[in-house]
């Protein structure tokens, strides 16, 4: 009986919510525009999934076909058979995990310093840190390559994750610093009176209150590292060290495939590659939006 009443009340709330929507001509136009934009943005992903299930000759049909005549689900299995794709996934998972951990820890520590401590030159250092966001990554590419070459790190995974343990990046520092400023300083003062150290305040008070911001940093770092192509292209030479982003390049340029058509396999590998990012974003979407919104409340 109680469950039935709850269901009825839920339906009534839903009806009331939709009753507030006034379908004026302007709202109808906006609805049509939003639907059209949604179709435009989702069509490339739909085409990738559709092409991943086609036979090679179907991809080159003209006029193009939206759906495969007979879905070729074995294309996904073939991806793992003709290439060490699972090994590339393992490499990517390792790089993403250690990189994301380094970004979260290092950037939060730096942001905590900017948000909570007063020292000479703090604002200047913060402005310089923000200024580095205007420098393209290609500017530091050659110096970094020379440095890692002298350290013997070329053709290893170290250049892909070790630098991220030293600050994480100016954007992440700025985002977390803005979020830290929204936390009342009275919490720090009360903890200091109780004898807590700054390290304990940071770890036991600040960090638990910053879950939305930390989740935002984790999502952005995960997606950026998972899809990074330039880094593996520059530093990795052996196929056994490839990440999935570099592995996709294999299906276009590897001579060992003997010139066989691989466009359908490339599409299947692309779908496999994008799934982790989509799953993570949808699972943590609420924290992501909350973190971005709250980080901009206080400057």
Backbone as JSON, one array per atom type, in Angstrom:
{
  "sequence": "XXXXXXXXXXXXXXXXXXXXXXXXXXXXXXXXXXXXXXXXXXXXXXXXXXXXXXXXXXXXXXXXXXXXXXXXXXXXXXXXXXXXXXXXXXXXXXXXXXXXXXXXXXXXXXXXXXXXXXXXXXXXXXXXXXXXXXXXXXXXXXXXXXXXXXXXXXXXXXXXXXXXXXXXXXXXXXXXXXXXXXXXXXXXXXXXXXXXXXXXXXXXXXXXXXXXXXXXXXXXXXXXXXXXXXXXXXXXXXXXXXXXXXXXXXXXXXXXXXXXXXXXXXXXXXXXXXXXXXXXXXXXXXXXXXXXXXXXXXX",
  "N": [[0.83, -1.2, 0.0], [1.88, 1.24, 0.85], [3.99, 1.48, -0.96], [2.55, 1.75, -3.33], [1.23, 4.19, -2.92], [3.44, 5.85, -2.79], [4.4, 5.58, -5.39], [2.28, 6.73, -6.83], [2.33, 9.36, -5.83], [4.81, 10.09, -6.81], [4.34, 10.06, -9.57], [2.48, 12.12, -9.71], [4.07, 14.29, -8.94], [5.81, 14.35, -11.09], [4.07, 14.95, -13.2], [3.26, 17.48, -12.36], [5.65, 18.85, -12.58], [6.14, 18.8, -15.34], [3.92, 20.2, -16.08], [4.55, 22.79, -15.52], [6.09, 23.56, -17.63], [5.88, 25.65, -20.27], [4.74, 25.45, -23.42], [5.48, 27.47, -25.42], [5.77, 29.25, -28.59], [8.46, 30.16, -28.78], [9.79, 28.43, -26.97], [9.37, 26.0, -28.24], [10.83, 26.36, -30.59], [13.43, 26.6, -29.51], [13.63, 24.05, -28.42], [13.62, 22.44, -30.73], [15.98, 23.36, -31.94], [17.9, 22.56, -30.02], [17.6, 19.78, -30.09], [18.38, 19.3, -32.73], [21.07, 20.16, -32.62], [22.01, 18.28, -30.8], [21.81, 15.93, -32.28], [23.65, 16.5, -34.3], [26.07, 16.63, -32.86], [26.25, 14.06, -31.78], [26.34, 12.43, -33.96], [28.95, 11.83, -35.18], [30.0, 9.95, -33.31], [28.05, 7.98, -33.49], [28.45, 7.22, -36.16], [31.01, 6.14, -35.99], [30.59, 3.89, -34.34], [28.79, 2.48, -35.96], [30.38, 2.04, -38.25], [32.31, 0.41, -37.16], [31.09, -2.02, -37.1], [30.85, -2.86, -39.65], [31.66, -4.52, -42.77], [34.81, -4.37, -44.59], [34.42, -3.38, -47.28], [31.99, -2.08, -47.09], [32.39, 0.34, -45.84], [33.38, 1.98, -47.79], [31.33, 2.33, -49.51], [29.25, 4.09, -51.83], [26.28, 5.77, -52.39], [26.95, 6.5, -48.87], [26.2, 4.11, -46.28], [24.16, 4.04, -43.42], [23.8, 1.97, -41.6], [25.2, -1.26, -40.95], [24.98, -4.02, -43.25], [25.03, -6.67, -42.31], [25.74, -6.96, -39.02], [29.07, -7.03, -37.94], [30.25, -8.39, -35.43], [32.55, -9.68, -34.77], [34.61, -8.06, -35.44], [35.53, -6.64, -33.25], [36.76, -8.61, -31.76], [38.77, -9.29, -33.53], [40.42, -7.07, -33.39], [41.89, -7.49, -31.05], [43.22, -9.73, -31.81], [44.97, -9.27, -33.98], [46.67, -7.4, -33.03], [48.55, -6.36, -30.11], [46.45, -5.31, -28.37], [45.22, -5.48, -25.88], [47.43, -5.42, -24.17], [48.26, -2.82, -24.65], [46.13, -1.46, -23.53], [46.51, -2.1, -20.85], [48.95, -0.78, -20.39], [48.06, 1.86, -20.75], [46.18, 2.08, -18.67], [47.85, 1.87, -16.45], [49.47, 4.19, -16.77], [47.5, 6.18, -16.65], [46.4, 5.85, -14.07], [48.58, 6.3, -12.24], [49.3, 8.84, -13.11], [46.97, 10.38, -12.69], [46.73, 10.14, -9.93], [49.08, 11.47, -9.16], [48.55, 14.04, -10.18], [46.29, 14.84, -8.67], [47.24, 14.79, -5.98], [49.62, 16.43, -6.0], [48.78, 18.88, -7.19], [46.73, 19.63, -5.43], [48.15, 20.06, -3.08], [49.79, 22.25, -3.77], [47.78, 24.1, -4.42], [46.57, 24.35, -1.93], [48.57, 25.67, -0.55], [48.57, 28.17, -1.89], [45.99, 29.04, -1.25], [45.7, 29.09, 1.53], [47.96, 29.99, 2.97], [49.95, 32.84, 3.8], [52.56, 34.49, 2.39], [55.61, 36.07, 1.38], [55.6, 37.14, -1.94], [53.67, 35.38, -2.8], [51.34, 35.93, -4.35], [52.51, 36.8, -6.71], [53.87, 34.52, -7.55], [51.68, 32.9, -7.96], [50.43, 34.22, -10.1], [52.4, 33.89, -12.04], [52.29, 31.15, -12.28], [49.7, 30.84, -13.34], [50.21, 32.13, -15.71], [51.67, 30.29, -17.14], [49.79, 28.77, -18.39], [49.3, 29.9, -20.8], [51.29, 29.09, -22.43], [51.97, 26.99, -25.09], [52.13, 23.39, -25.17], [54.02, 22.46, -26.93], [56.15, 24.17, -26.85], [57.82, 23.53, -24.7], [58.55, 21.02, -25.43], [60.92, 20.14, -26.8], [63.08, 20.82, -24.92], [62.24, 19.15, -22.79], [62.39, 16.64, -24.0], [65.16, 16.43, -24.48], [66.07, 16.47, -21.83], [64.85, 14.12, -20.73], [66.02, 12.28, -22.41], [68.72, 12.4, -21.68], [68.44, 11.36, -19.18], [67.88, 8.78, -19.72], [65.28, 7.93, -20.23], [63.86, 7.66, -22.54], [61.65, 5.82, -24.62], [60.37, 4.65, -22.52], [57.8, 4.51, -19.99], [58.01, 6.52, -18.15], [58.29, 9.38, -18.85], [55.65, 10.01, -19.35], [54.21, 10.12, -17.02], [55.68, 10.88, -14.71], [56.36, 13.75, -14.72], [53.87, 14.84, -14.01], [53.64, 14.6, -11.31], [54.72, 16.79, -10.19], [53.33, 19.29, -9.37], [51.19, 19.06, -11.13], [49.73, 20.77, -12.89], [48.84, 24.02, -14.14], [46.14, 24.67, -14.53], [44.71, 22.81, -12.95], [45.68, 23.48, -10.43], [44.7, 26.1, -10.19], [41.9, 25.59, -10.28], [41.46, 24.01, -7.95], [42.43, 25.73, -6.01], [40.57, 27.83, -6.14], [38.35, 26.45, -5.19], [39.16, 25.76, -2.61], [39.13, 28.28, -1.44], [36.49, 28.69, -0.9], [35.97, 27.33, 1.38], [35.4, 27.82, 4.79], [37.71, 29.66, 6.79], [37.56, 29.43, 9.47], [37.35, 26.77, 10.15], [39.96, 25.81, 9.89], [41.2, 27.37, 11.87], [39.9, 26.47, 14.18], [40.77, 23.82, 14.22], [43.52, 24.19, 14.53], [43.58, 25.27, 17.11], [42.81, 23.04, 18.51], [45.09, 21.6, 18.33], [45.88, 20.44, 15.94], [48.02, 19.79, 13.16], [49.17, 21.56, 10.18], [49.36, 19.77, 8.11], [47.66, 17.74, 8.92], [45.27, 19.17, 8.97], [45.0, 19.72, 6.27], [44.76, 17.11, 5.2], [42.71, 15.79, 6.67], [40.6, 17.57, 6.91], [40.36, 19.58, 4.84], [40.66, 18.11, 2.38], [38.55, 16.04, 2.49], [36.34, 17.71, 2.24], [36.46, 18.57, -0.31], [35.61, 16.88, -2.32], [33.93, 17.13, -4.71], [35.49, 18.95, -6.29], [37.92, 17.57, -6.46], [37.04, 15.29, -7.8], [36.39, 16.45, -10.23], [38.93, 17.25, -11.13], [40.09, 14.72, -11.34], [38.54, 13.53, -13.39], [39.04, 15.21, -15.64], [41.81, 14.95, -15.81], [42.04, 12.19, -16.23], [40.71, 11.81, -18.72], [42.28, 13.45, -20.36], [44.85, 12.26, -20.14], [44.36, 9.62, -20.92], [43.62, 9.9, -23.59], [45.88, 11.02, -24.67], [48.07, 11.6, -27.31], [50.33, 12.82, -28.39], [52.45, 12.72, -26.5], [53.08, 9.84, -26.14], [53.76, 9.41, -28.86], [56.11, 10.88, -29.17], [57.9, 9.91, -27.21], [57.83, 7.11, -27.12], [58.94, 4.14, -28.66], [58.92, 1.34, -29.06], [56.53, -1.17, -29.86], [55.55, -2.66, -27.69], [55.45, -0.88, -25.64], [53.47, 0.89, -26.21], [50.61, 3.02, -25.69], [46.95, 3.08, -25.68], [46.12, 5.2, -27.27], [48.29, 5.65, -28.94], [48.3, 3.14, -30.0], [46.1, 3.1, -31.71], [47.11, 4.34, -33.93], [48.53, 2.36, -35.05], [46.83, 0.79, -36.62], [46.63, 2.17, -38.95], [49.14, 2.57, -40.05], [50.88, 0.42, -39.83], [53.22, -1.74, -41.3], [53.2, -4.49, -41.14], [50.69, -5.49, -41.44], [50.23, -6.02, -44.02], [48.91, -4.51, -45.95], [46.17, -4.94, -45.82], [42.69, -3.98, -45.62], [41.92, -1.89, -42.94], [40.2, -0.08, -41.83], [37.69, -0.57, -40.69], [38.47, -2.0, -38.46], [39.96, -0.08, -37.16], [37.93, 1.67, -36.43], [36.53, 0.02, -34.65], [38.48, -0.33, -32.66], [38.63, 2.31, -31.83], [36.13, 2.71, -30.68], [36.32, 0.96, -28.5], [38.34, 2.27, -27.14], [37.19, 4.71, -26.38], [35.19, 4.09, -24.61], [35.89, 3.77, -21.73], [36.3, 6.51, -20.94], [33.77, 7.63, -21.4], [32.17, 6.13, -19.63], [33.31, 6.81, -17.13], [32.82, 9.58, -17.09], [29.98, 9.76, -17.1], [29.37, 8.42, -14.74], [30.51, 10.05, -12.81], [29.4, 12.5, -13.28], [27.75, 14.22, -11.81], [29.38, 15.09, -9.67], [31.34, 16.32, -11.19], [30.07, 18.55, -12.45], [29.21, 19.91, -10.17], [31.66, 20.48, -8.98], [32.89, 22.23, -10.82], [31.09, 24.38, -10.79], [31.04, 25.26, -8.08], [33.69, 25.94, -7.76], [33.92, 28.37, -8.97], [32.68, 30.2, -7.38], [33.95, 31.86, -5.54], [36.52, 34.21, -5.85]],
  "CA": [[0.0, 0.0, 0.0], [2.78, 2.39, 0.95], [4.73, 1.6, -2.21], [1.61, 2.25, -4.33], [1.04, 5.62, -2.66], [4.68, 6.54, -3.16], [4.46, 5.62, -6.85], [1.29, 7.7, -7.28], [2.83, 10.7, -5.52], [5.9, 10.36, -7.75], [3.74, 10.4, -10.87], [1.87, 13.44, -9.6], [5.14, 15.29, -8.96], [6.31, 14.44, -12.46], [3.07, 15.68, -13.98], [3.31, 18.88, -11.95], [6.88, 19.44, -13.12], [5.94, 19.04, -16.76], [2.86, 21.19, -16.25], [5.17, 24.1, -15.43], [6.71, 23.88, -18.91], [4.94, 26.3, -21.18], [5.18, 25.2, -24.79], [5.31, 28.65, -26.25], [6.52, 29.12, -29.86], [9.9, 30.32, -28.55], [10.29, 27.2, -26.36], [9.36, 24.95, -29.26], [11.98, 26.61, -31.46], [14.64, 26.23, -28.77], [13.66, 22.59, -28.31], [14.03, 21.91, -32.04], [17.4, 23.69, -32.12], [18.7, 21.71, -29.13], [17.57, 18.41, -30.63], [19.22, 19.29, -33.94], [22.47, 20.22, -32.19], [22.35, 16.99, -30.18], [22.01, 14.97, -33.37], [24.91, 16.84, -34.98], [27.21, 16.3, -32.01], [26.32, 12.63, -31.51], [26.45, 11.68, -35.2], [30.28, 11.21, -35.38], [30.13, 8.74, -32.49], [27.18, 6.97, -34.09], [29.09, 6.74, -37.38], [32.13, 5.29, -35.57], [30.05, 2.6, -33.89], [28.24, 1.8, -37.12], [31.48, 1.6, -39.12], [33.04, -0.67, -36.5], [30.35, -3.26, -37.3], [30.73, -3.1, -41.09], [32.73, -5.16, -43.49], [35.66, -3.32, -45.17], [33.9, -2.75, -48.49], [30.82, -1.27, -46.78], [32.82, 1.66, -45.43], [33.66, 2.78, -48.98], [30.14, 2.4, -50.36], [28.68, 5.4, -52.14], [26.22, 6.63, -51.2], [27.25, 5.79, -47.61], [25.1, 3.47, -45.56], [24.22, 4.33, -41.99], [23.81, 0.75, -40.82], [25.8, -2.4, -41.66], [24.03, -5.02, -43.74], [25.08, -7.7, -41.27], [26.72, -6.51, -38.02], [30.25, -7.88, -37.8], [30.71, -8.25, -34.05], [33.87, -10.26, -34.64], [35.62, -7.02, -35.64], [36.09, -6.27, -31.95], [37.67, -9.68, -31.4], [39.92, -9.21, -34.44], [41.31, -6.01, -32.89], [42.79, -8.08, -30.07], [43.96, -10.84, -32.41], [46.03, -8.84, -34.89], [47.53, -6.43, -32.33], [48.54, -6.52, -28.65], [45.64, -4.2, -27.91], [45.0, -5.62, -24.44], [48.65, -4.95, -23.52], [48.24, -1.36, -24.73], [45.17, -1.0, -22.54], [47.17, -2.21, -19.55], [49.89, 0.34, -20.31], [47.3, 3.1, -20.57], [45.6, 2.08, -17.32], [48.94, 2.19, -15.5], [49.84, 5.6, -16.91], [46.38, 7.02, -16.21], [46.23, 5.75, -12.62], [49.66, 7.0, -11.54], [49.26, 10.25, -13.49], [45.85, 11.02, -12.0], [47.09, 10.23, -8.51], [50.06, 12.53, -9.03], [47.9, 15.33, -10.42], [45.41, 15.18, -7.55], [48.03, 15.05, -4.77], [50.53, 17.56, -6.13], [48.05, 20.13, -7.43], [46.0, 20.0, -4.22], [49.11, 20.61, -2.11], [50.15, 23.6, -4.24], [46.59, 24.95, -4.27], [46.41, 24.58, -0.49], [49.53, 26.72, -0.2], [48.09, 29.45, -2.42], [44.71, 29.44, -0.68], [45.65, 29.14, 2.98], [49.13, 30.58, 3.59], [50.37, 34.16, 3.36], [54.01, 34.62, 2.4], [56.09, 37.07, 0.42], [55.66, 36.69, -3.32], [52.68, 34.34, -3.09], [50.47, 36.33, -5.47], [53.33, 36.84, -7.92], [54.09, 33.13, -7.97], [50.41, 32.39, -8.47], [50.23, 34.81, -11.42], [53.33, 33.22, -12.95], [51.73, 29.81, -12.51], [48.6, 30.99, -14.3], [50.78, 32.53, -16.99], [52.15, 29.12, -17.89], [48.68, 28.21, -19.16], [49.32, 30.5, -22.13], [52.38, 28.49, -23.2], [51.63, 25.68, -25.69], [52.99, 22.29, -24.72], [55.09, 22.23, -27.91], [57.3, 25.03, -26.55], [58.72, 22.81, -23.79], [58.7, 19.64, -25.89], [62.32, 19.83, -27.09], [63.85, 20.73, -23.67], [61.86, 17.95, -22.04], [62.93, 15.46, -24.69], [66.6, 16.39, -24.2], [66.23, 16.09, -20.42], [64.51, 12.71, -20.55], [67.01, 11.49, -23.14], [69.92, 12.32, -20.85], [68.1, 10.52, -18.02], [67.66, 7.42, -20.19], [63.86, 7.61, -20.09], [63.21, 7.5, -23.84], [61.07, 4.48, -24.83], [59.82, 4.17, -21.26], [56.57, 5.2, -19.62], [58.27, 7.55, -17.15], [57.97, 10.75, -19.25], [54.21, 10.21, -19.48], [53.53, 10.32, -15.74], [56.5, 11.48, -13.66], [56.21, 15.21, -14.6], [52.59, 15.23, -13.43], [53.76, 14.57, -9.86], [55.35, 18.03, -9.76], [52.39, 20.39, -9.52], [49.99, 18.61, -11.83], [49.34, 21.66, -13.99], [48.33, 25.3, -13.67], [44.67, 24.67, -14.51], [44.24, 22.06, -11.78], [46.01, 24.29, -9.26], [43.73, 27.2, -10.13], [40.58, 25.06, -9.96], [41.41, 23.6, -6.55], [42.61, 26.93, -5.17], [39.28, 28.51, -6.08], [37.45, 25.67, -4.34], [39.64, 25.89, -1.23], [38.75, 29.58, -0.92], [35.08, 28.65, -0.47], [35.9, 26.65, 2.68], [35.65, 28.82, 5.84], [38.98, 29.56, 7.5], [37.28, 29.1, 10.87], [37.61, 25.34, 10.36], [41.4, 25.69, 10.11], [41.55, 27.95, 13.16], [39.43, 25.57, 15.24], [41.64, 22.65, 14.25], [44.8, 24.61, 15.11], [43.37, 25.4, 18.56], [42.76, 21.67, 19.05], [46.41, 21.0, 18.24], [46.12, 19.78, 14.67], [49.03, 20.39, 12.31], [48.67, 21.96, 8.87], [49.25, 18.56, 7.3], [46.44, 17.05, 9.31], [44.14, 19.99, 8.51], [44.87, 19.5, 4.83], [44.36, 15.75, 4.85], [41.5, 15.33, 7.37], [39.52, 18.55, 6.87], [40.21, 20.2, 3.53], [40.46, 17.14, 1.31], [37.21, 15.44, 2.47], [35.34, 18.69, 1.84], [36.7, 18.96, -1.7], [35.36, 15.74, -3.2], [33.51, 17.54, -6.06], [36.6, 19.52, -7.04], [38.88, 16.49, -6.74], [36.45, 14.46, -8.84], [36.54, 17.2, -11.48], [40.33, 17.13, -11.53], [40.32, 13.33, -11.75], [37.91, 13.27, -14.69], [39.76, 15.92, -16.69], [43.13, 14.34, -15.93], [41.87, 10.86, -16.82], [40.39, 11.92, -20.15], [43.43, 14.01, -21.05], [45.96, 11.3, -20.19], [43.92, 8.45, -21.67], [43.61, 10.22, -25.01], [47.11, 11.71, -25.09], [48.75, 10.97, -28.43], [51.62, 13.47, -28.67], [53.47, 12.2, -25.59], [53.54, 8.51, -26.59], [54.37, 9.49, -30.18], [57.45, 11.44, -29.05], [58.79, 9.22, -26.28], [57.76, 5.65, -27.2], [59.37, 3.57, -29.94], [58.6, -0.08, -29.14], [55.09, -1.45, -29.77], [55.16, -3.2, -26.38], [55.31, 0.24, -24.71], [52.42, 1.78, -26.68], [49.31, 3.19, -25.03], [45.88, 2.86, -26.64], [46.08, 6.31, -28.23], [49.33, 5.34, -29.93], [47.93, 1.89, -30.64], [45.19, 3.37, -32.82], [47.94, 4.69, -35.08], [49.02, 1.09, -35.59], [45.91, 0.27, -37.62], [46.74, 2.96, -40.17], [50.49, 2.72, -40.59], [51.76, -0.71, -39.57], [53.44, -2.5, -42.53], [53.04, -5.93, -40.92], [49.32, -5.89, -41.77], [50.22, -6.46, -45.41], [48.04, -3.71, -46.81], [44.75, -5.32, -45.73], [41.86, -2.88, -45.13], [41.8, -1.89, -41.47], [39.39, 1.05, -41.37], [36.65, -1.07, -39.8], [39.13, -2.36, -37.21], [40.3, 1.18, -36.52], [36.71, 2.16, -35.8], [36.25, -0.84, -33.5], [39.45, 0.02, -31.62], [38.27, 3.64, -31.34], [34.99, 2.54, -29.77], [36.85, 0.37, -27.26], [39.16, 3.27, -26.46], [36.4, 5.82, -25.84], [34.23, 3.61, -23.6], [36.24, 4.14, -20.34], [36.07, 7.93, -20.7], [32.32, 7.85, -21.33], [31.65, 5.54, -18.39], [33.77, 7.63, -16.01], [32.14, 10.88, -17.09], [28.58, 9.64, -16.72], [29.3, 8.02, -13.34], [30.93, 11.16, -11.94], [28.92, 13.74, -13.88], [27.2, 15.11, -10.78], [30.51, 15.71, -8.99], [32.05, 17.16, -12.14], [29.35, 19.82, -12.59], [29.23, 20.59, -8.87], [33.0, 21.0, -8.74], [33.14, 23.38, -11.69], [30.24, 25.49, -10.36], [31.46, 25.76, -6.78], [35.04, 26.52, -7.86], [33.83, 29.73, -9.47], [31.88, 31.04, -6.49], [34.79, 32.86, -4.88], [37.76, 34.46, -6.56]],
  "C": [[0.87, 1.26, 0.0], [3.54, 2.61, -0.35], [3.83, 2.16, -3.31], [1.4, 3.75, -4.17], [2.28, 6.41, -3.07], [4.79, 6.66, -4.68], [3.49, 6.67, -7.4], [1.77, 9.12, -7.04], [3.98, 11.09, -6.45], [5.38, 10.76, -9.11], [3.13, 11.79, -10.83], [2.94, 14.53, -9.6], [5.7, 15.47, -10.36], [5.36, 15.22, -13.34], [3.11, 17.16, -13.65], [4.54, 19.58, -12.53], [6.72, 19.76, -14.6], [4.84, 20.07, -17.02], [3.41, 22.6, -16.2], [5.82, 24.52, -16.74], [5.66, 24.44, -19.85], [5.47, 26.16, -22.61], [4.81, 26.39, -25.67], [6.08, 28.45, -27.56], [8.03, 29.25, -29.67], [10.5, 29.05, -27.94], [10.34, 26.06, -27.36], [10.55, 25.11, -30.2], [13.28, 26.21, -30.77], [14.76, 24.72, -28.64], [14.13, 21.95, -29.61], [15.52, 22.16, -32.28], [18.28, 22.78, -31.27], [18.73, 20.26, -29.62], [18.45, 18.3, -31.86], [20.7, 19.32, -33.57], [22.91, 18.91, -31.56], [22.63, 15.94, -31.24], [23.33, 15.23, -34.07], [26.11, 16.39, -34.17], [27.36, 14.79, -31.8], [26.54, 11.82, -32.78], [27.85, 11.1, -35.44], [30.48, 9.94, -34.56], [29.26, 7.62, -33.05], [27.84, 6.38, -35.34], [30.27, 5.82, -37.04], [31.64, 3.92, -35.15], [29.51, 1.82, -35.07], [29.34, 1.25, -38.02], [32.26, 0.45, -38.49], [32.37, -2.02, -36.7], [30.19, -3.61, -38.78], [31.87, -3.97, -41.61], [33.54, -4.09, -44.22], [35.05, -2.62, -46.38], [32.72, -1.83, -48.2], [31.2, 0.16, -46.39], [33.0, 2.58, -46.63], [32.47, 2.83, -49.93], [29.73, 3.85, -50.62], [27.36, 5.2, -52.88], [26.45, 5.83, -49.91], [26.0, 5.2, -46.99], [25.26, 3.72, -44.07], [24.37, 3.08, -41.15], [24.48, -0.37, -41.62], [24.74, -3.38, -42.12], [23.9, -6.17, -42.75], [26.12, -7.27, -40.24], [27.85, -7.51, -37.83], [30.84, -7.71, -36.4], [32.12, -8.81, -33.86], [34.98, -9.23, -34.91], [36.3, -6.64, -34.33], [37.06, -7.35, -31.47], [38.93, -9.64, -32.26], [40.91, -8.15, -33.99], [42.33, -6.59, -31.92], [43.63, -9.21, -30.66], [45.13, -10.37, -33.26], [46.98, -7.85, -34.24], [47.47, -6.7, -30.83], [47.73, -5.43, -27.97], [45.38, -4.28, -26.4], [46.23, -5.14, -23.66], [48.72, -3.42, -23.56], [47.24, -0.78, -23.73], [45.78, -1.04, -21.14], [48.16, -1.07, -19.36], [49.16, 1.66, -20.05], [46.7, 3.19, -19.17], [46.67, 2.44, -16.29], [49.29, 3.67, -15.55], [48.75, 6.51, -16.36], [46.27, 7.01, -14.69], [47.32, 6.54, -11.89], [49.67, 8.48, -11.88], [48.16, 10.98, -12.74], [46.14, 11.16, -10.52], [48.09, 11.36, -8.28], [49.46, 13.91, -9.21], [47.08, 15.76, -9.22], [46.22, 15.57, -6.32], [48.86, 16.32, -4.91], [49.79, 18.87, -6.34], [47.26, 20.57, -6.2], [46.93, 20.59, -3.17], [49.5, 22.03, -2.5], [48.97, 24.56, -4.07], [46.32, 25.28, -2.81], [47.36, 25.68, -0.03], [49.05, 28.08, -0.66], [46.85, 29.95, -1.71], [44.77, 29.71, 0.81], [46.84, 29.84, 3.64], [49.43, 31.94, 2.98], [51.89, 34.24, 3.5], [54.42, 35.57, 1.28], [56.18, 36.45, -0.98], [54.62, 35.66, -3.7], [51.84, 34.7, -4.32], [51.25, 36.38, -6.78], [53.56, 35.44, -8.45], [52.82, 32.54, -8.56], [50.12, 32.93, -9.87], [51.17, 34.17, -12.44], [52.83, 31.82, -13.29], [50.58, 29.86, -13.5], [49.12, 31.37, -15.68], [51.28, 31.37, -17.82], [51.05, 28.47, -18.7], [48.65, 28.76, -20.58], [50.43, 29.92, -23.01], [51.93, 27.16, -23.79], [52.61, 24.61, -25.23], [54.17, 22.07, -25.66], [56.33, 23.07, -27.61], [58.31, 24.3, -25.67], [59.01, 21.39, -24.25], [60.17, 19.27, -26.11], [63.17, 19.81, -25.82], [63.51, 19.49, -22.85], [62.43, 16.7, -22.69], [64.43, 15.32, -24.42], [66.85, 15.94, -22.77], [65.97, 14.61, -20.21], [65.48, 11.79, -21.29], [68.28, 11.32, -22.32], [69.69, 11.45, -19.61], [67.87, 9.07, -18.42], [66.22, 6.98, -20.12], [63.15, 7.47, -21.43], [62.83, 6.03, -24.05], [60.71, 3.82, -23.5], [58.54, 4.96, -20.97], [56.8, 6.35, -18.65], [57.92, 8.96, -17.61], [56.47, 11.05, -19.32], [53.53, 10.48, -18.15], [54.37, 11.0, -14.67], [56.35, 13.0, -13.58], [54.93, 15.66, -13.92], [52.59, 15.17, -11.9], [54.39, 15.85, -9.31], [54.43, 19.21, -10.09], [51.12, 20.03, -10.24], [49.61, 19.46, -13.02], [48.67, 22.91, -13.45], [46.8, 25.3, -13.58], [44.13, 23.96, -13.28], [44.53, 22.83, -10.5], [45.0, 25.42, -9.09], [42.35, 26.7, -9.71], [40.46, 24.71, -8.48], [41.59, 24.8, -5.61], [41.31, 27.68, -5.03], [38.31, 27.77, -5.18], [37.86, 25.79, -2.88], [39.21, 27.22, -0.61], [37.31, 29.62, -0.45], [34.93, 27.97, 0.89], [36.24, 27.66, 3.78], [36.98, 28.58, 6.55], [38.77, 29.22, 8.97], [37.53, 27.61, 11.16], [39.1, 25.11, 10.62], [41.78, 26.21, 11.5], [41.1, 27.07, 14.32], [40.31, 24.34, 15.35], [43.01, 23.0, 14.83], [44.7, 24.75, 16.62], [43.36, 24.02, 19.21], [44.08, 20.95, 18.91], [46.71, 20.29, 16.94], [47.2, 20.54, 13.89], [48.42, 20.78, 10.97], [48.51, 20.76, 7.95], [47.96, 17.82, 7.63], [45.21, 17.84, 8.89], [43.9, 19.75, 7.02], [44.27, 18.14, 4.52], [43.01, 15.35, 5.44], [40.33, 16.3, 7.28], [39.29, 19.07, 5.45], [39.87, 19.17, 2.45], [39.08, 16.48, 1.33], [36.12, 16.42, 2.03], [35.43, 19.06, 0.35], [36.47, 17.82, -2.68], [34.87, 16.17, -4.58], [34.65, 18.1, -6.9], [37.63, 18.46, -7.39], [38.35, 15.56, -7.82], [36.57, 15.14, -10.2], [37.95, 17.08, -12.02], [40.62, 15.72, -12.03], [39.75, 13.05, -13.13], [38.69, 13.92, -15.81], [41.13, 15.3, -16.9], [43.04, 12.97, -16.6], [41.65, 10.95, -18.32], [41.59, 12.44, -20.92], [44.57, 13.02, -21.2], [45.59, 10.09, -21.03], [43.98, 8.71, -23.17], [44.86, 10.9, -25.51], [47.81, 10.92, -26.19], [50.16, 11.53, -28.65], [52.72, 12.9, -27.79], [53.98, 10.82, -25.99], [54.23, 8.55, -27.96], [55.83, 9.97, -30.09], [58.38, 10.51, -28.28], [58.83, 7.7, -26.46], [58.13, 5.19, -28.6], [58.93, 2.13, -30.13], [57.1, -0.3, -29.02], [54.66, -1.98, -28.4], [55.01, -2.1, -25.33], [54.15, 1.15, -25.09], [51.26, 1.86, -25.7], [48.21, 3.05, -26.1], [45.81, 3.97, -27.68], [47.11, 6.09, -29.33], [48.99, 4.06, -30.67], [46.97, 2.08, -31.79], [45.96, 3.72, -34.09], [48.45, 3.45, -35.79], [48.14, 0.6, -36.74], [45.94, 1.06, -38.93], [48.1, 2.84, -40.84], [51.4, 1.52, -40.35], [51.95, -1.55, -40.85], [53.21, -4.0, -42.38], [51.64, -6.42, -41.27], [49.17, -6.25, -43.24], [49.27, -5.71, -46.31], [46.58, -4.1, -46.77], [43.95, -4.13, -45.22], [41.66, -2.98, -43.62], [40.92, -0.78, -40.96], [38.3, 0.59, -40.41], [37.23, -1.48, -38.45], [39.55, -1.12, -36.44], [39.1, 1.76, -35.8], [36.36, 1.34, -34.57], [37.19, -0.52, -32.34], [39.13, 1.39, -31.02], [37.11, 3.56, -30.36], [35.46, 1.96, -28.44], [37.61, 1.4, -26.45], [38.3, 4.33, -25.77], [35.46, 5.37, -24.73], [34.63, 3.98, -22.17], [35.99, 5.61, -20.02], [34.59, 8.24, -20.57], [31.75, 7.32, -20.01], [32.05, 6.39, -17.19], [33.02, 8.95, -15.95], [30.7, 10.75, -16.62], [28.43, 9.21, -15.25], [29.6, 9.18, -12.4], [30.43, 12.5, -12.44], [28.43, 14.73, -12.82], [28.33, 15.82, -10.04], [31.26, 16.67, -9.91], [31.38, 18.53, -12.25], [29.39, 20.6, -11.29], [30.6, 21.19, -8.61], [33.3, 22.22, -9.57], [32.35, 24.59, -11.21], [30.76, 26.1, -9.07], [32.84, 26.4, -6.84], [35.0, 27.96, -8.33], [33.06, 30.66, -8.56], [32.71, 32.17, -5.91], [36.09, 33.01, -5.62], [38.88, 34.87, -5.64]]
}
